[in-house]
């Protein structure tokens, strides 16, 4: 167990060699969210955030809050979630090994990075990329990590709809109704629907995402791909900005937070 020295607000010249001010670190995390009630701490349910905070607190000997790059809903997974925490000087590799030994098998720490003291996992993120996995043939080994489709899709229509997404700036039609955001503007940087062996993957990169946005988008694009919604109607749904006109949200099980990008300037090592 790593011992944490008593906190201090300032490091003076006389005690600098003996005492380290709090530093900021980024955790690079992957997790299977199937058994958790999302990323964010909840008073009556187990979350990814709470599980990692408990592990850090026990290993560092003090309560250690973490701040994630964003929320993922219950059942959503992550290949690479980022969260920051403050601590005094640590052995990053040793702490990574200790955390991976302490945490349940559904959660893994891949890297711990020292960053600038002002770096913020959420507010400094330049973009986030999500992937939604779908499979066409019933497969018990994909339950919980991929959405089962019972029909093939018209990819040409879906790809045309993805081009429309790149031109859209307001995604109120794809946001959960009860949300406290100040605006619904997002800049979509990439929207690709790929055919893979036995199914499809939808990749989307944006400067920000609204609550439930990716799952609503996939559900609406599936309507385009099954000819339940025309391309013109898809454009109208985005323009009307009413969630009720869009498609049904697909299950959380196929959704993965793939990558969060930051400026290289915030990394120290």
Backbone torsions as a table, in degrees:
resi	resn	phi	psi	omega
1	UNK	NA	136.5	179.6
2	UNK	-85.3	131.6	179.0
3	UNK	-90.4	131.8	179.0
4	UNK	-103.4	128.1	179.9
5	UNK	-74.4	163.2	-179.2
6	UNK	-60.3	135.5	-179.2
7	UNK	-62.6	150.0	173.7
8	UNK	-143.7	147.6	-176.1
9	UNK	-84.6	-22.4	-177.9
10	UNK	-138.8	146.6	173.8
11	UNK	-107.1	117.5	178.9
12	UNK	-92.7	166.9	-179.7
13	UNK	-62.7	-31.8	-175.7
14	UNK	-75.3	-28.1	-176.9
15	UNK	-113.3	8.2	-174.8
16	UNK	-61.1	-35.9	-179.0
17	UNK	-73.2	-24.4	-176.0
18	UNK	-98.7	-18.4	-172.5
19	UNK	-139.5	132.2	-177.7
20	UNK	-105.3	131.4	173.9
21	UNK	-66.0	160.6	176.8
22	UNK	-58.9	136.7	175.2
23	UNK	-113.3	163.3	179.0
24	UNK	-111.4	138.6	-178.0
25	UNK	-130.1	147.8	171.5
26	UNK	-102.5	130.8	170.1
27	UNK	-95.0	133.5	172.1
28	UNK	-104.3	115.5	-166.1
29	UNK	-124.5	142.9	166.7
30	UNK	-124.7	150.1	179.6
31	UNK	-157.4	152.1	169.3
32	UNK	-94.9	111.6	-173.9
33	UNK	-85.9	7.6	-173.7
34	UNK	-56.8	-38.5	-174.4
35	UNK	-96.6	4.6	-174.2
36	UNK	-116.7	154.9	-179.7
37	UNK	-93.6	50.2	177.9
38	UNK	88.7	-177.6	-178.8
39	UNK	-75.6	-49.7	-166.7
40	UNK	-73.5	142.9	178.7
41	UNK	-54.3	135.5	175.8
42	UNK	-133.8	140.0	-174.2
43	UNK	-65.3	-29.6	-173.8
44	UNK	-120.7	22.7	-179.1
45	UNK	-152.6	158.3	-178.3
46	UNK	-88.5	127.1	179.3
47	UNK	-119.6	163.9	176.2
48	UNK	-63.3	-46.0	-178.8
49	UNK	-56.5	-49.2	-178.3
50	UNK	-62.3	-40.5	-178.2
51	UNK	-63.0	-43.4	179.8
52	UNK	-71.7	-39.5	178.2
53	UNK	-60.9	-40.9	178.3
54	UNK	-62.9	-41.7	179.3
55	UNK	-64.9	-46.4	178.8
56	UNK	-61.5	-43.6	-178.9
57	UNK	-60.5	-42.2	179.8
58	UNK	-68.8	-37.3	-177.6
59	UNK	-78.0	-34.5	-178.8
60	UNK	-92.1	-9.3	176.9
61	UNK	77.6	17.9	178.9
62	UNK	-159.3	152.9	177.3
63	UNK	-59.2	127.8	-174.6
64	UNK	-131.5	93.3	178.7
65	UNK	-66.7	149.5	174.1
66	UNK	-124.8	151.8	179.2
67	UNK	-124.3	119.8	-177.5
68	UNK	-85.4	164.8	179.0
69	UNK	-68.7	-19.8	179.3
70	UNK	174.8	168.3	179.6
71	UNK	-83.1	143.3	164.6
72	UNK	-119.1	139.6	-176.2
73	UNK	-73.7	171.1	177.5
74	UNK	-56.2	131.4	177.7
75	UNK	87.9	-9.7	179.4
76	UNK	-84.0	145.1	-176.3
77	UNK	-108.1	173.4	176.3
78	UNK	-144.7	130.5	168.2
79	UNK	-81.7	-35.9	-178.3
80	UNK	-152.4	88.2	170.2
81	UNK	-90.7	148.0	178.4
82	UNK	-119.0	136.8	175.7
83	UNK	-141.6	144.8	177.3
84	UNK	-108.7	154.2	175.2
85	UNK	-149.1	159.3	177.7
86	UNK	-107.2	141.8	176.2
87	UNK	-160.2	163.3	171.9
88	UNK	-79.0	176.6	-172.4
89	UNK	-49.7	128.9	-178.3
90	UNK	-131.3	161.0	169.3
91	UNK	-89.0	104.7	-172.1
92	UNK	-61.6	-44.6	-178.1
93	UNK	-66.5	-39.7	178.7
94	UNK	-65.6	-43.1	179.5
95	UNK	-65.2	-37.8	177.8
96	UNK	-60.7	-44.6	178.5
97	UNK	-63.1	-43.5	-179.8
98	UNK	-63.5	-43.1	179.5
99	UNK	-63.0	-43.6	-179.7
100	UNK	-66.7	-27.1	175.5
101	UNK	-76.7	-31.4	-174.6
102	UNK	-84.7	-39.5	-174.9
103	UNK	-73.7	154.0	176.2
104	UNK	-64.7	162.1	-172.8
105	UNK	-65.6	-17.3	179.9
106	UNK	-77.8	-8.8	-177.2
107	UNK	-125.7	131.7	179.9
108	UNK	-132.6	141.3	174.4
109	UNK	-102.2	120.4	-176.6
110	UNK	-95.4	-34.3	-179.5
111	UNK	-153.7	153.3	169.9
112	UNK	-125.9	121.0	-176.0
113	UNK	-112.9	135.8	169.8
114	UNK	-79.7	129.3	-178.5
115	UNK	-127.6	173.1	177.4
116	UNK	-62.6	153.2	-173.0
117	UNK	-64.8	-23.7	-179.3
118	UNK	-92.9	-4.2	-176.6
119	UNK	-61.5	138.1	-177.3
120	UNK	-129.2	124.2	-175.0
121	UNK	-60.4	-34.7	-178.3
122	UNK	-88.0	-55.1	-170.3
123	UNK	-76.1	-22.2	-179.4
124	UNK	-93.4	-0.3	178.9
125	UNK	-67.1	128.2	179.2
126	UNK	-81.1	-41.0	179.2
127	UNK	-156.8	161.4	174.1
128	UNK	-130.4	144.6	179.0
129	UNK	-122.7	130.8	177.1
130	UNK	-116.2	151.3	173.7
131	UNK	-125.9	136.0	175.4
132	UNK	-118.3	123.0	-174.6
133	UNK	-100.0	136.3	178.0
134	UNK	-136.5	144.9	177.5
135	UNK	-130.6	150.5	-173.9
136	UNK	-96.3	-28.4	-178.9
137	UNK	-104.5	134.9	-178.6
138	UNK	-55.8	126.6	-174.7
139	UNK	-144.7	109.2	-177.8
140	UNK	-62.8	-21.7	-177.9
141	UNK	-83.0	-5.0	176.7
142	UNK	-106.1	1.1	177.8
143	UNK	-62.4	128.0	179.5
144	UNK	94.4	-12.8	-179.2
145	UNK	-130.0	-0.1	-179.1
146	UNK	-155.6	149.1	-179.0
147	UNK	-94.3	127.0	-177.6
148	UNK	-82.2	118.0	175.5
149	UNK	-101.1	139.5	-177.6
150	UNK	-100.0	4.8	178.7
151	UNK	-150.5	150.4	176.4
152	UNK	-75.7	169.7	-171.5
153	UNK	-123.6	156.4	172.5
154	UNK	-85.5	96.8	-174.2
155	UNK	-68.7	-30.1	-179.3
156	UNK	-63.4	-38.7	178.5
157	UNK	-68.4	-41.3	-179.5
158	UNK	-65.6	-42.1	180.0
159	UNK	-64.8	-34.6	176.1
160	UNK	-66.5	-38.0	177.7
161	UNK	-66.8	-35.1	177.6
162	UNK	-63.9	-34.2	176.0
163	UNK	-64.6	-36.8	176.5
164	UNK	-62.4	-39.7	-179.4
165	UNK	-59.1	-37.1	-177.9
166	UNK	-66.5	-21.4	-179.7
167	UNK	-94.5	-13.5	-177.3
168	UNK	-83.7	146.9	178.4
169	UNK	-120.5	-23.3	-178.7
170	UNK	-112.6	122.5	-175.4
171	UNK	-118.3	37.1	177.9
172	UNK	-60.3	-32.6	-179.9
173	UNK	-65.2	-18.3	-177.1
174	UNK	-111.2	12.2	-178.9
175	UNK	-104.7	149.7	171.7
176	UNK	-59.1	146.8	-174.0
177	UNK	-67.9	-49.1	-177.3
178	UNK	-88.4	91.0	-179.5
179	UNK	-143.0	150.9	-173.7
180	UNK	-103.8	21.0	-179.6
181	UNK	-70.8	152.9	-178.9
182	UNK	-82.0	-24.7	178.0
183	UNK	-154.5	167.4	-175.6
184	UNK	-114.4	20.2	-178.2
185	UNK	-82.7	133.2	176.7
186	UNK	-140.4	147.4	175.7
187	UNK	-107.9	104.8	179.2
188	UNK	-77.7	121.2	-177.9
189	UNK	-95.7	-27.3	179.3
190	UNK	-152.3	138.4	173.7
191	UNK	-147.0	104.5	-174.6
192	UNK	-130.6	134.9	175.6
193	UNK	-112.0	113.2	-174.3
194	UNK	-111.9	140.1	172.7
195	UNK	-89.1	127.1	178.7
196	UNK	-123.7	175.0	-178.4
197	UNK	-58.6	111.3	176.1
198	UNK	82.5	9.7	-179.3
199	UNK	174.5	-150.2	-175.7
200	UNK	-141.9	158.1	171.0
201	UNK	-133.8	131.2	174.0
202	UNK	-103.4	123.5	178.7
203	UNK	-111.9	131.5	178.9
204	UNK	-141.7	132.5	179.6
205	UNK	-123.8	134.3	-178.9
206	UNK	-149.4	161.3	176.3
207	UNK	-71.5	-23.5	176.0
208	UNK	-160.1	159.5	177.4
209	UNK	-130.0	146.8	175.6
210	UNK	-90.4	163.7	-180.0
211	UNK	-62.5	125.1	178.0
212	UNK	74.2	7.8	-172.5
213	UNK	-63.9	-48.1	-175.7
214	UNK	-65.5	-43.3	-178.6
215	UNK	-66.5	-35.5	176.2
216	UNK	-69.2	-39.9	177.7
217	UNK	-62.1	-46.2	-179.5
218	UNK	-62.4	-44.1	178.8
219	UNK	-60.3	-38.0	179.6
220	UNK	-73.6	-39.8	177.4
221	UNK	-65.2	-32.2	176.0
222	UNK	-64.8	-33.7	176.2
223	UNK	-67.1	-36.5	175.5
224	UNK	-65.7	-43.5	-176.8
225	UNK	-71.4	-17.2	177.1
226	UNK	-107.7	13.4	175.3
227	UNK	64.1	23.4	173.5
228	UNK	-85.1	-18.2	-179.9
229	UNK	-138.3	128.8	178.6
230	UNK	-77.0	165.5	178.5
231	UNK	-65.0	-39.1	178.0
232	UNK	-63.5	-41.3	179.2
233	UNK	-65.6	-36.8	177.2
234	UNK	-59.7	-44.7	178.2
235	UNK	-63.8	-38.4	178.9
236	UNK	-64.5	-41.1	179.7
237	UNK	-59.0	-44.4	178.5
238	UNK	-64.1	-39.2	-176.4
239	UNK	-72.3	-36.0	-178.8
240	UNK	-69.6	-30.2	175.1
241	UNK	65.2	37.6	176.9
242	UNK	-122.0	121.3	-177.0
243	UNK	-58.0	-32.2	-176.0
244	UNK	-63.8	-21.4	-178.3
245	UNK	-88.0	-13.3	-178.5
246	UNK	-85.9	176.0	-178.4
247	UNK	-75.4	170.1	178.2
248	UNK	-71.9	140.3	178.4
249	UNK	-66.3	136.6	177.5
250	UNK	-78.0	161.9	-179.7
251	UNK	-60.3	154.1	-178.5
252	UNK	-69.4	-23.4	-170.2
253	UNK	-58.1	-28.7	-177.6
254	UNK	-89.4	-0.5	-172.1
255	UNK	-96.3	132.0	178.8
256	UNK	-129.2	132.6	166.4
257	UNK	-77.6	113.5	-170.1
258	UNK	-89.4	-41.8	-173.6
259	UNK	-161.7	144.7	173.2
260	UNK	-125.3	128.1	-175.3
261	UNK	-109.2	143.7	179.4
262	UNK	-135.2	163.0	172.4
263	UNK	-65.8	141.1	179.3
264	UNK	-65.1	-19.1	-176.4
265	UNK	-66.2	-21.4	-177.0
266	UNK	-82.9	-14.5	-179.7
267	UNK	-87.4	130.9	176.3
268	UNK	-95.0	-46.1	171.3
269	UNK	-165.5	NA	NA
